[in-house]
Amino acid sequence: MDNPVRSCLACGQEDDHPRHVVVIPPDMAEVPWHFDCHAAITNCESCTVVVKTAKGKTGEDLRTHIMTKKG
């Protein structure tokens, strides 16, 4: 499966790593953040959990970690 290459709002890096995509009103624009960037800059609760449980994983390793965790 091909994953979209996007920029992270915080660091500006362009890659296909997993993102927390936040929707911003009023125009409902989508803003993609790397999980670690979003946790560090905004203290996003859900991103902080992902970062802590992933123990430094990024890219495809992080995607696998997220996809194999039970809710």
PyMOL Python script that loads the backbone (N, CA, C, O; Angstrom):
from pymol import cmd

cmd.read_pdbstr("""\
ATOM      1  N   MET A   1       0.848  -1.178   0.000  1.00  0.00           N
ATOM      2  CA  MET A   1       0.000   0.000   0.000  1.00  0.00           C
ATOM      3  C   MET A   1       0.888   1.235   0.000  1.00  0.00           C
ATOM      4  O   MET A   1       1.811   1.342   0.808  1.00  0.00           O
ATOM      5  N   ASP A   2       0.615   2.155  -0.895  1.00  0.00           N
ATOM      6  CA  ASP A   2       1.354   3.408  -0.944  1.00  0.00           C
ATOM      7  C   ASP A   2       0.734   4.392   0.029  1.00  0.00           C
ATOM      8  O   ASP A   2      -0.480   4.596   0.038  1.00  0.00           O
ATOM      9  N   ASN A   3       1.580   4.999   0.845  1.00  0.00           N
ATOM     10  CA  ASN A   3       1.126   5.998   1.797  1.00  0.00           C
ATOM     11  C   ASN A   3       1.492   7.370   1.263  1.00  0.00           C
ATOM     12  O   ASN A   3       2.550   7.540   0.657  1.00  0.00           O
ATOM     13  N   PRO A   4       0.615   8.362   1.484  1.00  0.00           N
ATOM     14  CA  PRO A   4       0.881   9.690   0.926  1.00  0.00           C
ATOM     15  C   PRO A   4       2.105  10.341   1.570  1.00  0.00           C
ATOM     16  O   PRO A   4       2.326  10.217   2.774  1.00  0.00           O
ATOM     17  N   VAL A   5       2.883  11.024   0.764  1.00  0.00           N
ATOM     18  CA  VAL A   5       4.001  11.821   1.257  1.00  0.00           C
ATOM     19  C   VAL A   5       3.441  13.199   1.593  1.00  0.00           C
ATOM     20  O   VAL A   5       2.846  13.873   0.752  1.00  0.00           O
ATOM     21  N   ARG A   6       3.649  13.597   2.848  1.00  0.00           N
ATOM     22  CA  ARG A   6       3.135  14.892   3.305  1.00  0.00           C
ATOM     23  C   ARG A   6       4.200  15.585   4.139  1.00  0.00           C
ATOM     24  O   ARG A   6       5.152  14.960   4.607  1.00  0.00           O
ATOM     25  N   SER A   7       4.020  16.879   4.314  1.00  0.00           N
ATOM     26  CA  SER A   7       4.900  17.661   5.192  1.00  0.00           C
ATOM     27  C   SER A   7       4.310  17.661   6.592  1.00  0.00           C
ATOM     28  O   SER A   7       3.092  17.638   6.768  1.00  0.00           O
ATOM     29  N   CYS A   8       5.191  17.687   7.583  1.00  0.00           N
ATOM     30  CA  CYS A   8       4.763  17.850   8.971  1.00  0.00           C
ATOM     31  C   CYS A   8       4.720  19.341   9.261  1.00  0.00           C
ATOM     32  O   CYS A   8       5.663  20.061   8.934  1.00  0.00           O
ATOM     33  N   LEU A   9       3.650  19.812   9.866  1.00  0.00           N
ATOM     34  CA  LEU A   9       3.506  21.229  10.178  1.00  0.00           C
ATOM     35  C   LEU A   9       4.659  21.716  11.054  1.00  0.00           C
ATOM     36  O   LEU A   9       5.134  22.839  10.879  1.00  0.00           O
ATOM     37  N   ALA A  10       5.109  20.895  11.982  1.00  0.00           N
ATOM     38  CA  ALA A  10       6.127  21.323  12.941  1.00  0.00           C
ATOM     39  C   ALA A  10       7.535  21.330  12.355  1.00  0.00           C
ATOM     40  O   ALA A  10       8.218  22.353  12.395  1.00  0.00           O
ATOM     41  N   CYS A  11       7.965  20.215  11.819  1.00  0.00           N
ATOM     42  CA  CYS A  11       9.364  20.102  11.393  1.00  0.00           C
ATOM     43  C   CYS A  11       9.562  20.329   9.896  1.00  0.00           C
ATOM     44  O   CYS A  11      10.687  20.545   9.447  1.00  0.00           O
ATOM     45  N   GLY A  12       8.480  20.281   9.123  1.00  0.00           N
ATOM     46  CA  GLY A  12       8.569  20.518   7.693  1.00  0.00           C
ATOM     47  C   GLY A  12       9.090  19.345   6.880  1.00  0.00           C
ATOM     48  O   GLY A  12       9.161  19.425   5.654  1.00  0.00           O
ATOM     49  N   GLN A  13       9.456  18.253   7.550  1.00  0.00           N
ATOM     50  CA  GLN A  13       9.974  17.083   6.836  1.00  0.00           C
ATOM     51  C   GLN A  13       8.876  16.464   5.988  1.00  0.00           C
ATOM     52  O   GLN A  13       7.738  16.321   6.434  1.00  0.00           O
ATOM     53  N   GLU A  14       9.227  16.098   4.759  1.00  0.00           N
ATOM     54  CA  GLU A  14       8.284  15.436   3.857  1.00  0.00           C
ATOM     55  C   GLU A  14       8.612  13.955   3.804  1.00  0.00           C
ATOM     56  O   GLU A  14       9.715  13.565   3.419  1.00  0.00           O
ATOM     57  N   ASP A  15       7.634  13.123   4.198  1.00  0.00           N
ATOM     58  CA  ASP A  15       7.806  11.676   4.171  1.00  0.00           C
ATOM     59  C   ASP A  15       6.437  11.025   4.253  1.00  0.00           C
ATOM     60  O   ASP A  15       5.410  11.702   4.292  1.00  0.00           O
ATOM     61  N   ASP A  16       6.443   9.689   4.278  1.00  0.00           N
ATOM     62  CA  ASP A  16       5.166   8.971   4.362  1.00  0.00           C
ATOM     63  C   ASP A  16       4.960   8.370   5.750  1.00  0.00           C
ATOM     64  O   ASP A  16       4.166   7.442   5.908  1.00  0.00           O
ATOM     65  N   HIS A  17       5.662   8.887   6.754  1.00  0.00           N
ATOM     66  CA  HIS A  17       5.517   8.384   8.114  1.00  0.00           C
ATOM     67  C   HIS A  17       4.104   8.647   8.636  1.00  0.00           C
ATOM     68  O   HIS A  17       3.426   9.562   8.169  1.00  0.00           O
ATOM     69  N   PRO A  18       3.666   7.847   9.599  1.00  0.00           N
ATOM     70  CA  PRO A  18       2.328   8.055  10.165  1.00  0.00           C
ATOM     71  C   PRO A  18       2.179   9.457  10.747  1.00  0.00           C
ATOM     72  O   PRO A  18       3.131  10.032  11.275  1.00  0.00           O
ATOM     73  N   ARG A  19       0.989   9.982  10.642  1.00  0.00           N
ATOM     74  CA  ARG A  19       0.697  11.343  11.098  1.00  0.00           C
ATOM     75  C   ARG A  19      -0.585  11.370  11.928  1.00  0.00           C
ATOM     76  O   ARG A  19      -1.458  10.513  11.788  1.00  0.00           O
ATOM     77  N   HIS A  20      -0.669  12.369  12.788  1.00  0.00           N
ATOM     78  CA  HIS A  20      -1.938  12.747  13.404  1.00  0.00           C
ATOM     79  C   HIS A  20      -2.410  13.916  12.561  1.00  0.00           C
ATOM     80  O   HIS A  20      -1.793  14.981  12.565  1.00  0.00           O
ATOM     81  N   VAL A  21      -3.500  13.720  11.842  1.00  0.00           N
ATOM     82  CA  VAL A  21      -4.026  14.770  10.976  1.00  0.00           C
ATOM     83  C   VAL A  21      -5.156  15.470  11.728  1.00  0.00           C
ATOM     84  O   VAL A  21      -6.177  14.866  12.057  1.00  0.00           O
ATOM     85  N   VAL A  22      -4.945  16.758  11.987  1.00  0.00           N
ATOM     86  CA  VAL A  22      -5.897  17.570  12.730  1.00  0.00           C
ATOM     87  C   VAL A  22      -6.688  18.408  11.733  1.00  0.00           C
ATOM     88  O   VAL A  22      -6.115  18.975  10.802  1.00  0.00           O
ATOM     89  N   VAL A  23      -7.996  18.485  11.925  1.00  0.00           N
ATOM     90  CA  VAL A  23      -8.861  19.280  11.058  1.00  0.00           C
ATOM     91  C   VAL A  23      -9.142  20.607  11.757  1.00  0.00           C
ATOM     92  O   VAL A  23      -9.606  20.638  12.897  1.00  0.00           O
ATOM     93  N   ILE A  24      -8.854  21.701  11.055  1.00  0.00           N
ATOM     94  CA  ILE A  24      -8.973  23.044  11.616  1.00  0.00           C
ATOM     95  C   ILE A  24     -10.162  23.780  11.000  1.00  0.00           C
ATOM     96  O   ILE A  24     -10.208  23.987   9.787  1.00  0.00           O
ATOM     97  N   PRO A  25     -11.142  24.181  11.855  1.00  0.00           N
ATOM     98  CA  PRO A  25     -12.240  24.996  11.349  1.00  0.00           C
ATOM     99  C   PRO A  25     -11.731  26.406  11.045  1.00  0.00           C
ATOM    100  O   PRO A  25     -10.650  26.732  11.535  1.00  0.00           O
ATOM    101  N   PRO A  26     -12.385  27.248  10.305  1.00  0.00           N
ATOM    102  CA  PRO A  26     -13.726  27.016   9.762  1.00  0.00           C
ATOM    103  C   PRO A  26     -13.729  26.320   8.403  1.00  0.00           C
ATOM    104  O   PRO A  26     -14.764  25.821   7.964  1.00  0.00           O
ATOM    105  N   ASP A  27     -12.561  26.285   7.730  1.00  0.00           N
ATOM    106  CA  ASP A  27     -12.553  25.697   6.383  1.00  0.00           C
ATOM    107  C   ASP A  27     -12.250  24.204   6.379  1.00  0.00           C
ATOM    108  O   ASP A  27     -12.179  23.588   5.316  1.00  0.00           O
ATOM    109  N   MET A  28     -12.068  23.609   7.579  1.00  0.00           N
ATOM    110  CA  MET A  28     -11.831  22.179   7.742  1.00  0.00           C
ATOM    111  C   MET A  28     -10.553  21.720   7.037  1.00  0.00           C
ATOM    112  O   MET A  28     -10.485  20.618   6.493  1.00  0.00           O
ATOM    113  N   ALA A  29      -9.548  22.587   7.060  1.00  0.00           N
ATOM    114  CA  ALA A  29      -8.251  22.249   6.477  1.00  0.00           C
ATOM    115  C   ALA A  29      -7.598  21.138   7.292  1.00  0.00           C
ATOM    116  O   ALA A  29      -7.704  21.121   8.519  1.00  0.00           O
ATOM    117  N   GLU A  30      -6.928  20.218   6.618  1.00  0.00           N
ATOM    118  CA  GLU A  30      -6.227  19.128   7.292  1.00  0.00           C
ATOM    119  C   GLU A  30      -4.779  19.531   7.531  1.00  0.00           C
ATOM    120  O   GLU A  30      -4.080  19.962   6.614  1.00  0.00           O
ATOM    121  N   VAL A  31      -4.338  19.383   8.782  1.00  0.00           N
ATOM    122  CA  VAL A  31      -2.973  19.736   9.171  1.00  0.00           C
ATOM    123  C   VAL A  31      -2.276  18.479   9.691  1.00  0.00           C
ATOM    124  O   VAL A  31      -2.623  17.980  10.762  1.00  0.00           O
ATOM    125  N   PRO A  32      -1.296  17.962   8.944  1.00  0.00           N
ATOM    126  CA  PRO A  32      -0.604  16.740   9.373  1.00  0.00           C
ATOM    127  C   PRO A  32       0.599  17.029  10.276  1.00  0.00           C
ATOM    128  O   PRO A  32       1.391  17.935  10.017  1.00  0.00           O
ATOM    129  N   TRP A  33       0.710  16.233  11.343  1.00  0.00           N
ATOM    130  CA  TRP A  33       1.831  16.319  12.281  1.00  0.00           C
ATOM    131  C   TRP A  33       2.426  14.926  12.458  1.00  0.00           C
ATOM    132  O   TRP A  33       1.682  13.947  12.513  1.00  0.00           O
ATOM    133  N   HIS A  34       3.762  14.813  12.548  1.00  0.00           N
ATOM    134  CA  HIS A  34       4.350  13.572  13.044  1.00  0.00           C
ATOM    135  C   HIS A  34       3.866  13.415  14.485  1.00  0.00           C
ATOM    136  O   HIS A  34       3.669  14.410  15.182  1.00  0.00           O
ATOM    137  N   PHE A  35       3.677  12.201  14.928  1.00  0.00           N
ATOM    138  CA  PHE A  35       3.200  11.983  16.291  1.00  0.00           C
ATOM    139  C   PHE A  35       4.144  12.602  17.323  1.00  0.00           C
ATOM    140  O   PHE A  35       3.695  13.243  18.273  1.00  0.00           O
ATOM    141  N   ASP A  36       5.461  12.408  17.133  1.00  0.00           N
ATOM    142  CA  ASP A  36       6.397  12.960  18.115  1.00  0.00           C
ATOM    143  C   ASP A  36       6.429  14.483  18.093  1.00  0.00           C
ATOM    144  O   ASP A  36       6.560  15.109  19.144  1.00  0.00           O
ATOM    145  N   CYS A  37       6.312  15.082  16.926  1.00  0.00           N
ATOM    146  CA  CYS A  37       6.277  16.542  16.827  1.00  0.00           C
ATOM    147  C   CYS A  37       5.031  17.100  17.516  1.00  0.00           C
ATOM    148  O   CYS A  37       5.115  18.075  18.262  1.00  0.00           O
ATOM    149  N   HIS A  38       3.884  16.483  17.265  1.00  0.00           N
ATOM    150  CA  HIS A  38       2.628  16.966  17.848  1.00  0.00           C
ATOM    151  C   HIS A  38       2.646  16.816  19.363  1.00  0.00           C
ATOM    152  O   HIS A  38       2.186  17.705  20.080  1.00  0.00           O
ATOM    153  N   ALA A  39       3.173  15.701  19.855  1.00  0.00           N
ATOM    154  CA  ALA A  39       3.260  15.492  21.303  1.00  0.00           C
ATOM    155  C   ALA A  39       4.170  16.539  21.938  1.00  0.00           C
ATOM    156  O   ALA A  39       3.833  17.102  22.980  1.00  0.00           O
ATOM    157  N   ALA A  40       5.308  16.801  21.328  1.00  0.00           N
ATOM    158  CA  ALA A  40       6.283  17.734  21.897  1.00  0.00           C
ATOM    159  C   ALA A  40       5.801  19.180  21.881  1.00  0.00           C
ATOM    160  O   ALA A  40       6.044  19.928  22.828  1.00  0.00           O
ATOM    161  N   ILE A  41       5.122  19.572  20.813  1.00  0.00           N
ATOM    162  CA  ILE A  41       4.756  20.981  20.667  1.00  0.00           C
ATOM    163  C   ILE A  41       3.424  21.323  21.316  1.00  0.00           C
ATOM    164  O   ILE A  41       3.276  22.401  21.893  1.00  0.00           O
ATOM    165  N   THR A  42       2.444  20.410  21.229  1.00  0.00           N
ATOM    166  CA  THR A  42       1.103  20.746  21.726  1.00  0.00           C
ATOM    167  C   THR A  42       0.670  19.916  22.934  1.00  0.00           C
ATOM    168  O   THR A  42      -0.405  20.142  23.490  1.00  0.00           O
ATOM    169  N   ASN A  43       1.502  18.958  23.338  1.00  0.00           N
ATOM    170  CA  ASN A  43       1.114  18.031  24.416  1.00  0.00           C
ATOM    171  C   ASN A  43      -0.141  17.239  24.073  1.00  0.00           C
ATOM    172  O   ASN A  43      -0.919  16.897  24.964  1.00  0.00           O
ATOM    173  N   CYS A  44      -0.346  16.945  22.794  1.00  0.00           N
ATOM    174  CA  CYS A  44      -1.494  16.162  22.360  1.00  0.00           C
ATOM    175  C   CYS A  44      -1.513  14.845  23.136  1.00  0.00           C
ATOM    176  O   CYS A  44      -0.544  14.086  23.120  1.00  0.00           O
ATOM    177  N   GLU A  45      -2.620  14.592  23.806  1.00  0.00           N
ATOM    178  CA  GLU A  45      -2.735  13.405  24.656  1.00  0.00           C
ATOM    179  C   GLU A  45      -2.565  12.104  23.875  1.00  0.00           C
ATOM    180  O   GLU A  45      -1.816  11.222  24.295  1.00  0.00           O
ATOM    181  N   SER A  46      -3.252  11.982  22.750  1.00  0.00           N
ATOM    182  CA  SER A  46      -3.181  10.731  21.994  1.00  0.00           C
ATOM    183  C   SER A  46      -1.801  10.545  21.367  1.00  0.00           C
ATOM    184  O   SER A  46      -1.306   9.419  21.316  1.00  0.00           O
ATOM    185  N   CYS A  47      -1.170  11.605  20.895  1.00  0.00           N
ATOM    186  CA  CYS A  47       0.168  11.484  20.321  1.00  0.00           C
ATOM    187  C   CYS A  47       1.194  11.128  21.391  1.00  0.00           C
ATOM    188  O   CYS A  47       2.129  10.372  21.128  1.00  0.00           O
ATOM    189  N   THR A  48       1.027  11.662  22.581  1.00  0.00           N
ATOM    190  CA  THR A  48       1.937  11.352  23.690  1.00  0.00           C
ATOM    191  C   THR A  48       1.890   9.866  24.010  1.00  0.00           C
ATOM    192  O   THR A  48       2.927   9.255  24.268  1.00  0.00           O
ATOM    193  N   VAL A  49       0.701   9.278  23.996  1.00  0.00           N
ATOM    194  CA  VAL A  49       0.564   7.835  24.241  1.00  0.00           C
ATOM    195  C   VAL A  49       1.269   7.041  23.149  1.00  0.00           C
ATOM    196  O   VAL A  49       1.984   6.082  23.440  1.00  0.00           O
ATOM    197  N   VAL A  50       1.074   7.432  21.902  1.00  0.00           N
ATOM    198  CA  VAL A  50       1.715   6.731  20.786  1.00  0.00           C
ATOM    199  C   VAL A  50       3.234   6.801  20.929  1.00  0.00           C
ATOM    200  O   VAL A  50       3.916   5.787  20.784  1.00  0.00           O
ATOM    201  N   VAL A  51       3.765   7.984  21.211  1.00  0.00           N
ATOM    202  CA  VAL A  51       5.208   8.167  21.328  1.00  0.00           C
ATOM    203  C   VAL A  51       5.772   7.319  22.464  1.00  0.00           C
ATOM    204  O   VAL A  51       6.805   6.669  22.303  1.00  0.00           O
ATOM    205  N   LYS A  52       5.097   7.324  23.610  1.00  0.00           N
ATOM    206  CA  LYS A  52       5.582   6.552  24.759  1.00  0.00           C
ATOM    207  C   LYS A  52       5.572   5.054  24.481  1.00  0.00           C
ATOM    208  O   LYS A  52       6.534   4.358  24.809  1.00  0.00           O
ATOM    209  N   THR A  53       4.507   4.556  23.887  1.00  0.00           N
ATOM    210  CA  THR A  53       4.417   3.112  23.644  1.00  0.00           C
ATOM    211  C   THR A  53       5.298   2.669  22.480  1.00  0.00           C
ATOM    212  O   THR A  53       5.708   1.509  22.427  1.00  0.00           O
ATOM    213  N   ALA A  54       5.596   3.571  21.548  1.00  0.00           N
ATOM    214  CA  ALA A  54       6.417   3.215  20.379  1.00  0.00           C
ATOM    215  C   ALA A  54       7.911   3.183  20.697  1.00  0.00           C
ATOM    216  O   ALA A  54       8.690   2.599  19.945  1.00  0.00           O
ATOM    217  N   LYS A  55       8.308   3.795  21.786  1.00  0.00           N
ATOM    218  CA  LYS A  55       9.707   3.754  22.247  1.00  0.00           C
ATOM    219  C   LYS A  55      10.710   4.103  21.142  1.00  0.00           C
ATOM    220  O   LYS A  55      11.665   3.364  20.901  1.00  0.00           O
ATOM    221  N   GLY A  56      10.478   5.235  20.477  1.00  0.00           N
ATOM    222  CA  GLY A  56      11.437   5.733  19.496  1.00  0.00           C
ATOM    223  C   GLY A  56      11.256   5.246  18.077  1.00  0.00           C
ATOM    224  O   GLY A  56      12.019   5.633  17.192  1.00  0.00           O
ATOM    225  N   LYS A  57      10.274   4.415  17.840  1.00  0.00           N
ATOM    226  CA  LYS A  57      10.058   3.913  16.478  1.00  0.00           C
ATOM    227  C   LYS A  57       9.591   5.061  15.575  1.00  0.00           C
ATOM    228  O   LYS A  57       8.854   5.946  16.010  1.00  0.00           O
ATOM    229  N   THR A  58      10.029   5.032  14.316  1.00  0.00           N
ATOM    230  CA  THR A  58       9.591   5.999  13.312  1.00  0.00           C
ATOM    231  C   THR A  58       9.324   5.268  12.011  1.00  0.00           C
ATOM    232  O   THR A  58       9.617   4.079  11.879  1.00  0.00           O
ATOM    233  N   GLY A  59       8.768   5.989  11.056  1.00  0.00           N
ATOM    234  CA  GLY A  59       8.567   5.440   9.717  1.00  0.00           C
ATOM    235  C   GLY A  59       7.764   4.155   9.691  1.00  0.00           C
ATOM    236  O   GLY A  59       6.726   4.041  10.342  1.00  0.00           O
ATOM    237  N   GLU A  60       8.260   3.182   8.927  1.00  0.00           N
ATOM    238  CA  GLU A  60       7.544   1.912   8.759  1.00  0.00           C
ATOM    239  C   GLU A  60       7.448   1.146  10.075  1.00  0.00           C
ATOM    240  O   GLU A  60       6.464   0.446  10.315  1.00  0.00           O
ATOM    241  N   ASP A  61       8.464   1.274  10.927  1.00  0.00           N
ATOM    242  CA  ASP A  61       8.411   0.608  12.238  1.00  0.00           C
ATOM    243  C   ASP A  61       7.287   1.188  13.100  1.00  0.00           C
ATOM    244  O   ASP A  61       6.594   0.448  13.798  1.00  0.00           O
ATOM    245  N   LEU A  62       7.107   2.503  13.052  1.00  0.00           N
ATOM    246  CA  LEU A  62       6.017   3.127  13.810  1.00  0.00           C
ATOM    247  C   LEU A  62       4.667   2.708  13.240  1.00  0.00           C
ATOM    248  O   LEU A  62       3.735   2.421  13.992  1.00  0.00           O
ATOM    249  N   ARG A  63       4.562   2.671  11.917  1.00  0.00           N
ATOM    250  CA  ARG A  63       3.305   2.245  11.278  1.00  0.00           C
ATOM    251  C   ARG A  63       2.939   0.830  11.731  1.00  0.00           C
ATOM    252  O   ARG A  63       1.789   0.565  12.082  1.00  0.00           O
ATOM    253  N   THR A  64       3.915  -0.074  11.723  1.00  0.00           N
ATOM    254  CA  THR A  64       3.673  -1.449  12.168  1.00  0.00           C
ATOM    255  C   THR A  64       3.260  -1.478  13.618  1.00  0.00           C
ATOM    256  O   THR A  64       2.330  -2.198  13.982  1.00  0.00           O
ATOM    257  N   HIS A  65       3.929  -0.712  14.453  1.00  0.00           N
ATOM    258  CA  HIS A  65       3.587  -0.626  15.884  1.00  0.00           C
ATOM    259  C   HIS A  65       2.129  -0.189  16.053  1.00  0.00           C
ATOM    260  O   HIS A  65       1.384  -0.810  16.810  1.00  0.00           O
ATOM    261  N   ILE A  66       1.723   0.856  15.366  1.00  0.00           N
ATOM    262  CA  ILE A  66       0.348   1.378  15.474  1.00  0.00           C
ATOM    263  C   ILE A  66      -0.661   0.347  14.976  1.00  0.00           C
ATOM    264  O   ILE A  66      -1.698   0.135  15.605  1.00  0.00           O
ATOM    265  N   MET A  67      -0.362  -0.288  13.858  1.00  0.00           N
ATOM    266  CA  MET A  67      -1.307  -1.223  13.244  1.00  0.00           C
ATOM    267  C   MET A  67      -1.454  -2.526  14.034  1.00  0.00           C
ATOM    268  O   MET A  67      -2.470  -3.208  13.897  1.00  0.00           O
ATOM    269  N   THR A  68      -0.479  -2.883  14.847  1.00  0.00           N
ATOM    270  CA  THR A  68      -0.549  -4.147  15.563  1.00  0.00           C
ATOM    271  C   THR A  68      -1.008  -3.999  17.007  1.00  0.00           C
ATOM    272  O   THR A  68      -1.171  -5.001  17.704  1.00  0.00           O
ATOM    273  N   LYS A  69      -1.219  -2.776  17.467  1.00  0.00           N
ATOM    274  CA  LYS A  69      -1.698  -2.564  18.841  1.00  0.00           C
ATOM    275  C   LYS A  69      -3.206  -2.736  18.893  1.00  0.00           C
ATOM    276  O   LYS A  69      -3.926  -2.312  17.989  1.00  0.00           O
ATOM    277  N   LYS A  70      -3.663  -3.350  19.943  1.00  0.00           N
ATOM    278  CA  LYS A  70      -5.108  -3.532  20.172  1.00  0.00           C
ATOM    279  C   LYS A  70      -5.631  -2.316  20.935  1.00  0.00           C
ATOM    280  O   LYS A  70      -5.016  -1.862  21.900  1.00  0.00           O
ATOM    281  N   GLY A  71      -6.776  -1.795  20.487  1.00  0.00           N
ATOM    282  CA  GLY A  71      -7.384  -0.608  21.084  1.00  0.00           C
ATOM    283  C   GLY A  71      -7.758  -0.779  22.470  1.00  0.00           C
ATOM    284  O   GLY A  71      -8.281   0.149  23.087  1.00  0.00           O
TER     285      GLY A  71
END
""", "prot")
cmd.dss("prot")
cmd.show_as("cartoon", "prot")
cmd.util.cbc("prot")
cmd.orient("prot")
